[in-house]
């Protein structure tokens, strides 16, 4: 009896044969029809290296024995089935099923190299593992299945870059099926429990959305326009397509509209899950809260973001492990995640990131604020969407108020025959969502900006940097106006507290002074914020000041001015402090303000994106795993995964004591090593890794159970957020 796994401190074992057949069967179940035989065969072969005598010695207690078992199955696949693309795909997956899909490498690589070429030369280092033949029967898989599968992308027949990209994508998909099956079976052996899918009742969820929408009674022109635009979307819900474009202005109810569309499509086409992809960590909470309030117990929503990955809602270790597995493989029917998690998972090479890829199949995937896909990585992002929709039987919805010409971009940088449907074809009502006039103030001093803003009944100042927001807030005199500050340097708890206070003050101001004249100075409201206020925050200001940035950001900020369109004189002022700090986006925006009388017009938005992508075309074309690769044997899976980073500077969440609940949660972390992450998340602020390093050097943060906690409360102010240096004290 050859052993694959042994329970710690126990004589209970799982044989290699048991594990191989269970993994093969599960990988086959995970797989799309055309690849089932390949995935089943990989499941049988992946652990045959454990038949080596040294591995059996190690698992039976012998110490200081290092045994490489993964490469044996890859070598055996070549011996059994020869040299062809399907076998190469199996070799990539099997050889890397623990350490990650390796780079293909070059023929001259030696057995000391970590590339696939190098690993396949390690046969002389392996012991005899042929005993597997007495227990495991390996049949020739249908190799033609892969070739037929790739025919779904006709472009691959004449475009080598497309062929290499598609082959790499399918390899990662098969790796996902194999490693998730391996992990699921191993976890079941160790715990005796199978992970249960987080379930949602799509039909009941749809009924609840319809009830919510039916409760709205459109009265104003804007509200009636909102209903007409949403009807355009619903009228096209029966059209089958790969990618849908949902271009809807700020304030038109995009979130609920897109979710209703996704639910109807999922029910109609039998899709297994809905994945909602959001660009910012800061707005995931409010999106999930909105869905949870709407759906109630009809949906078990998995939230997966980069700062906290596991929603620990119970102290039971088995349950926490279950949620860890669900987060890694997305075994849920409704998932809300970030763009970073989504795209970096697609291009990953490690099993803990790639396990979820096979569960992106048969899905409706909504990309909220789709225009925020990083320009530099627009090609791999669009290719990922094209392959997921074409090869994995999914559908994508691109949702934004400032829509680039995605039809042209997809056909230029991804699949040129993609099926794309524009859900909003009549844009004649877009003008009804225009809340005010955009004017360019040019360069202005900080003092003049604050003077102008504080003279208005209510004003919002949006700046590009958190440090700028903190500085301007400090410059405003205390107790003269109602002043507020918002940034991700503050915890979500404090941001919500501040936003609630702003809403209350604004509502009372408009109630007490409907005409907004003859206001006492101490009733003026000034809010200074970073761009976090531009998405998903429902606030209505008399006027908005936006620091020069990309046109999309400026238009989003403008959506906070005269939000319900009740006034005719809304003004959104664009300003800059220092022209020397302008980048490409700022330069283009400034140029457009000089060329267009209305920068919110569809024509101006289209020209903005055209210039952005044209100026970056050379850089965009370079961002592909197929760059400098002429054959599928040499794909740099590991190298590309390491370099593929949508955000240059990583952020980290740090927990801080804000009230009794947060103190209790952090105390649990300190003394038990874990706490309820879902509750703790709202007591965290976000900083860059290099900023965390500064706090570590000052000795004011410590890590408990994988979560950083602020130990010195002098560094945190509830209204300003974290300071990288402690406050000064005078004796």
N, C-alpha and C positions, 0 to 999 in steps of 0.2 A: 504494500500500500504506500503510494507516494503522496506526500502531504503538500498542500498548497498554503494552508493557513492553520494556525493553532491559536486557540483563545488563550490570552494571558492567564497565568496561574491556573491552568486547567488542562485536562487530558483530552478535551474535545477538539477534534481536528476536522478539516475539510480536505478531501483528496483533490489532487490536481484534476482528475477526471470529472469529479462533481463540479468543480469550479469552471472548468473549460466548457462543459456542455451548458451549464446555466448561463454563463456569460455569452456564449454563442447564441443561445436562444433569445436572450434579452436584447442583444445587439441587433439581431434580425428583426425583433418586434419594433425596436426604435427606428429602423431604417425605412426609407422609401423603397417601393417595390423593386425598382431597377437595380438597387445596390444590396438587396437582402442577402444574396448568396456570398458576396464579397465580405460583408460584415459578419455573417455566420462563420465563414472560414477563418477570419481574423480572430474571432472569439475562441475558436478551438486551438489556434496556433500560439496565441499571445503569451502563454505561460509554460510552454513545453520545456523551456530552459530550466524550469524547476525540477526536472527529472535528473539533473546533474547530481552526482553523489555528494559533492560539496554543499550544494544547497540543502539537501536532505539532512546532512550533518548539522548545518547551521540551524535549521528550524527545529531540530531535535536537541538543541542546547549547546552545541559546540560554539566556542567564542572565537573572536578575531578571524573570522572567515568572511572574505568579501567575494561575492559571487554575482557576476553579471548574467541575468537570465533573459532579459528582453530581446537581445540581438539574436538569440537562437531561433526564435520563431520567424524572424525576418530572413535569416539565412535559409531556413528550411523552405520557406515560401518560394524562394528562387530555385532551389533544387527541385521542388515538386512541379512547379508551373512554368519555369523558364523566365525569359526576359520580355516583358511587355508592360504597358502603362498600368494595367490593373494590378499586376504583381508589385510594381514599383510603389504604387499607392499603399498596398498592404505593408510593404517593407518600411516605408516612412512611419506608418501608424504603429506597427508592432514594435519596431526598434525604439520608438519614443514614448511608449505607453506609460512609462513612469517619469522619465526625465523631460519629456516634451518632444514634439516633432523636431528632428535635427535639420540642420542645413544639409542640402544635398552634397555639397562639396565638389571636388574634382577627382579624376581618376588617379592622380598621383598622390592623393591622401594616403597616409599610412594608418595602421591599426591604433596608433596613438592619438589620431585625430578624432574629434567628436562628431564629425560629419557622417552622413549615411554611408558614403563610400568607405570611410575609415572603419566604421563599425562592422560593415559586412566583411572586412578583412580580418576580423577577430576570431574566425572559426578555429584557428590553431590554439587559441587561448581557452576555448570552451572544452569542457569534459563531455563524455558521451551522454547524450540525452535521448538516444534512440528507443529507450523503454517506452516512450510515449506511444509507439506504434502498436503495442499490445493492448492499449486501453482507449486510444482515440483514433477514430477513423476519419481521415481527411480526404474529402472528395473534391474533384476539380470543380471550382465555381464557374459559373457562366461568365467568362471574360468579356463576351460581347455585350453584356449588360452595361458596362461602363461606356463603351463606344456609342451604343444606342442612346444612352442617357445624355451624353455630350452633344448629340445631334439636336437637342433642344435649343442649343445656341449655334445657329448656322454660321454666325460671324466667326466662330472658332476655326472653321475649316480653312479660312483664308487670312486670318489675323493671328500670327504666332503669339503676340502679347496677350490677346484674349484667350487663346488656348491655354497658355501657361497659367494665367490668372484663374480660369475656370477649373483647371486641374488642381491647382493649389486649394481653391475653395472646396471642391469635392473631397479632397484629401482631409482637410480640416473637419468637414462634416462627418466622414467615416471615422476619423479619430474620435470625434465627439460621441458617436454611437458606441464605439468600443470602450472608451474610458468610462463613460457613464454606466454602461452595463457592468464593467469590471467593478466600479465603485459600489453600485447598488447591490450586487451579489455579495461582495465582501462585507458590506455593512450589514446585510441581512444575516450572514453567518455569525458575525460578531455580536449582534444585538438580538437576533431572533425576531426582529420586527421589520416589516416593510414600510417604507415611506409612503405616506398617503398624499395624493395630489390635493393641493388647495383648490377647492371647488367653487364654481360660480354658476348660477342659473341664468343663462343669457336671456331667456324669454322673460323671466320675472324682472331682471334688470331693465330690459327694454320697456316693459310695462311701467316701471317706476319712473323712467326718464320721460315717457309719454305723459304720465300724470303731472310731472313737474312742468313740462312745457305747456300743457293744457291750462295750468293754473295762471300763466302769464296772460294779462290782458293788454295787448298793444294799444297805446293811446297816442303817444307823440309820434311825429314823423320818423324819428330815429327808431323807435320801437317797432313801428310798422315795417320799416325797411329791413330791420333785423329778421322779422318773420318771413318776408319775401325772399331774402337771401338764403335763409335756412331751407325754405321750400325748394329752391333750386337744387340744393344738395340731395334732399330726400327724393325728388323726382327722378334722379339719376341712379338711385340705389340698385336698380336691376341691371345696370350695364356692367358686364364682366370686363375687367381690365387687370393689369398688373400693378400699375401705379396711378393713383388718383391725386389730382392737384386741387386743394381746397384753399383758395385765396379769399380770405374774409377779413374786412377791416377790423381794427381794434374796437371792441365794444359790440361786436356782432354775435357774441355767444359761441365762439369757435369750439371751446372745450366740450360742452355738452352736445353740441351739434356733431362733432367728430366722433364722440363716443356712441351716440345713437346710430350714426352711419355704420360704425364698426360692428355694433351688435346686430344690426339688420343683415349686414353682409355675412357675419359669422354664422347666423342662423340659416340664412339662405344657402350658403355654400358648405356648411358642415365643418367650418374651421374650428380648431381645437382651443385656440387661445387668442387673447387680445393683448398686445404689448404696446404700452404707451411710453414713448421715448421723449424725455424732456431735457433741454440743454443745461439747466441750472439745478444744482443741489438745493438752492434756496427756495425754489418754488415747488419742489416735489411734495413737501408736507401739505401745502394748501390744496394741491391737485388731488392727492390721496384723500384728504379730509372731505373734499367736495364729493368725490365718488362714494366714499363710505357713508356720508350723510344721505346721499341719494339712494344707494342700493341697500343699505342696512345689512341684515344678515343674509341677503341673497348673494353676496359676493365675498369671498375670502381673497383679499388683494395682497399680492406679494410686492413689497416695496424693496427695490434693490438699488442703492446708490453707493458711491465710492467711499464715503466717510464711515458709514456704519453699514455693514452688509447683512447682519442677522437681527431679525426682530425677536429678541428674547422676551417672551411674555410669561415665562414660567421658570422656576428654579430647577425643574427636573432636567437632568443632564441628557436623557434620551430625547426629550422634546427639543432641547437646544441643538442637539446633533441633527435631528430631523430638519429643523429650520435651516441649519447650515447646508445640508444636502439640497434642500429645496432651492436655496439661494444660488448654489453652484449650478444646478441643472435646470432651474426654472420650471419645476414640476408644478405649475399653477396655471389657472385659466385666465386670470387677469393679472398682468405684471406692469408695474410702473417703475421705470428705470431712467438712467441718464444717458445722454449721447455717448459719454466717455465709456460707461460700462458696456453699452451695446456694441459700438464699433471696435473698441479695443478687445472685446471678447471675440468678435468675428475674425480678427487678425492675430489673435494670440497663438501660442504654440504649446502652452502648458495645459495639463488636464483640468486643473481647478477653474480655469477661465473658459476652456473650450467645451466643457461638459454640456453647457447649455445650448450650443449651436444647433443640435438636432431638434431641440424644442422650439426653434424659430420656424420650423416647417409647419405648414397648415395653419398659419396665423394671419391675423389682421394686425399690421404694425403701423401705428400712428406716430409720425415724427412732428411733434409740436415745435413751433418756431424753426421750421426746416431751413430757413435762410441762414441760420447760425452754424450750419455745418462748416467747419474751418475751411477757408478758401484753399489753403495749401494742401488739404487732404480731401478736397471735393471729389477727386477722381476715385480713390479707393472707397470712399463712402458711397458714392453713386454705384460703383461696381458691386459693392456688397449688397445694396438694395436690389439691383438688377438680378444678381444671381439668386438671392433669397426668394424673390418673386417668381423668377423663371424656373429655377431648378428645385426649389423646395415647396412649390405650390402655395405660396403665401401672397398676400396683397399688401401694398403700402399706401399710406395716405400722407401726403406732404401738406402740412397745415401751417399757414403763416399769414400775417397781414401785409407783409412786404415780399411778394413772390418774385424771385428771379425767374428767368426763362428756363425753368427746369426741363421742359420738353427738349429744347436744343442742347442743354448741358448733358442730359442723360444720353442722348443719341450721339453726342460728341465724345464723351469721356467713358461711357459704359456700353450698353448694348444698343446698336443703331436701329434695331427693330422692336424696341420696347413698346408695349401697349400702354399708352398714357391717355387718361381721360381727365379733362378739365371740368370740374364740378360746378364752377361758377363761370358761366359764359356771358351773362348779362351783368355788366359792371356799372350800369347807368345810375344805380342807387349809391355807389361808393361816396359820392359827394355829400350825401346826407349824414355821413359819419365824420365829416370834417368838423372838428370842434373849434377851430380858430385859425388865425393867420400866423404864418411863420415869418419872422423877421430876423435879419442878421445884424447883431449889435457890433460885430467885429471884436477887436481887442479891447478889453476892459480891465480895470483894476479890481482887486478883491473888495476894496472898500466901496467903490462905486456900485458893484454888483449887489452887495448887501444893502446899500442905501436904497437902490431901486426896488429890490424885492420887499424890503420891510415897509415900504410906503404903500404897498398893495393890500387889499383886504385879506387875501390868502395867496401865498406863493410857494411854489416848489422849485428848488434849485437842485439839478442833477449834475453831478460831476463824475469824472472818469476814475478818480483814485480815492481809496478810502482815507488816505492821509489828508487829501484836500478837503474831504467832507468834514473830518474831525477839526481841521484848522479853521474852516469857515464857521463851524458851529461855536467854536471857542471865541471867535472874534465878535459874534453877536452878543450884545449886552444882556445880562441876566435880568429878569423881572420887568423888562421893558415891553417885550412882545411875548407871545406864546411861541417858543422856538422848540424844534424837534430835530433829532438826528437819527439817521438810519444807515446801517452798513452791516456787512457780514462779520465785522469785528465784534458785533453784538450777538448774543444768543438769540435763537428763534423765539424763546420765551419773552425776552425783552423787546425784540422787534414787534412781536404781536401786541405786547402791552402798549408800545408807543403808537402803533398803527391804530389800535382801538381808541386811544386817547385823541389822535388826530381826527378820526372819523367823528367822534363825539363832539369835539370842538368845532369842526366844520359844520356839522348838522345844526348845532346850537347857534353858530354865527349866522347861517343862512335863515334860520328861523327868526332870530332877533332883528336882523337887518336884511330883509328881503331885497331891498334895492342896493344893498352894499354901499351906502353912503353915510356920512357923518359917524364913522366908526371911531370909538375911543382907541387910542394908540395901543393900549394893552390888550385889545381884542384882535389885533392883527396876528396872523398865523404865518410863520416861516418854517418850512421843512427843508432840511438839507440832506440829500441822500446820494448814494451811489446808484448804479443802474438797476439794482435789485428791485426798485420800485416800478420799473418799466414793464414788468410782466406779472400778471395775476393779482395785482393790488388795486382794488376798486376804490379810488379816491378822486375827488373832484375839486380842483383848485381854480381860483380866479385867473391865475396866470402861471406859466411855467418858464423857467430858465434852464436851458440845456447846454452844457459845455460842448464845444465842437467835437463831433465823433462821427461814426458811420451814419449814413442817412437812416438806416433801419432803426438805430437807437434813438435818434432824434424824433422820428415819427412815433415810436413807442412812447417816449416821454410825453409827446404832444397829446397822447390819449388820456393823460391825467388832467388835462385842461378842459373845463366845460364839458365834462364827461358825458352828461346826458343831453347836451346840446340845447340847454334851456336859455342860454344867452347868445347874443349875436356878436359879442366883442371879445371873444377869447384871443389871447395873444401868447404865442410860444416864441421866446427870444433865444436865439443861438448866440453864444459868446465864446470867446477864447481868452486865456490869460497870456499865452506866449506862443507866437506863431512858430517859433523854433522847435516846439514840441510836436508839431503836426506830422502824422504819418500818411501813408497812401490813402487810407479811407477818409481822413480828415481833409486832405487836399482835394479829393474828388468832391466831397460834400460841399466844401467852401466854393468850389467852382460852380457847382450846380445851383447854389443859392444866388449866384450872380447871373445864371442863364435862365432860370425858371421863376416865374412869378408864383407858382404853386409847386413847392417841392414834394407835396404829397400826391401829386398826380401820378397815375399809372405810367405815363411816358417818362417822367423823371426817375421813378423807381427802376424802370427797365434800363434806362441809360446808366444809372448808378452801378447796377450789377454788371452790365455789359463792360463798362470800364474796368471794374474790379477784376473780372475774370480774364479780360484781354491782357491787362497789365501783368497778370500772374500766370499766364498760359504756360510759359516754359517751365516754371517751378511746379505747376500742377501736373504736367505730363511726366515729371521725374518721379512722382510719388507712387510708384507701383512696385510690387514684389517682382515683377518680370523685368525690371530695368537691368540691363547688362546680362540677362539670362537668355541663352539660346536653346536650352533643352530642359525638359522636366526633371532630369536627373540631378540638376544643380540648383534647385529652388532654395533660396536662403530663408527657410521658415523661421528659424530661431533669430537670426540677425534682424529680419524685418520686424518681427514681433517686438523685439527690444527697442527698435527705433520708432515704432508706430505709437506716438503719444499725441493725442489731440490737444492736450493742455501741456504747455512747456513746463510750467511751475506747478507741482503737485500741491494740493491743499490737504490739511489735516484738521480734524475736529478736536477741540479741547473742551472738556466739561468744566463748569464753574458752578459754585454754590450760589443759587439765586433765592431759594426759599426752603421751607422745611422738607418738601418732597425731594428737591435736588440734593439737599444735605444727606438725606437718608439713602438715596441712590448711590451717591459717591462714597458714603460710608460702607455700603455693601461691596462696592468695588475694592476699596482699600483692604477690607478684612476678609472678604469671601472670594474675591477675584472675578466676580460677575455681578451684573445687575440687569434690570429690565431696560434693554437698549431702546425700545420704542419710547418709553417715558423719558429716558436720559437724553435722547436726541435733541429735544427742544431746549436743553440747558447747555448746548454747545455753541461756541463760536468757531469760525473757520479762519485759519491762517495758512500761509505758505510754509513749505517745509523749511526754507531758510529762516523764516521768522520763528518757527518752533525751535530751531537750533539756538537762536538768541535767548529764548526763554530757558532752554535747558542749561545754557552756559551760565545764566544768572541763578540757576537752582530754584526756579519758582514753579516748575511743572514736574510731575512724576507720572509714570505709566502704571496702570493697574488693569490686569485682565485685557490687555490690548487697547485700552482707552487712556488717552492723556488727560490728566486732571490738573487744574490750576491750584497750586498750594498756597500762594500768597495773594489774598484778595485785594491788596493794595494796587494790583496791576489791572483790576477790572472795575469799570464804572458802568452801572446799568444804563445810563443815557448815552455814553460815548463808546462803550465796548472796551476791548483789550488795549492796553498800552504796552509797548515793548520795553518800556522803562517805567519804574515805579514813580508814583507821584512824589513831588517834593514836599518836604515838611519844614516849617520854620519854627524855631523855638524862641 
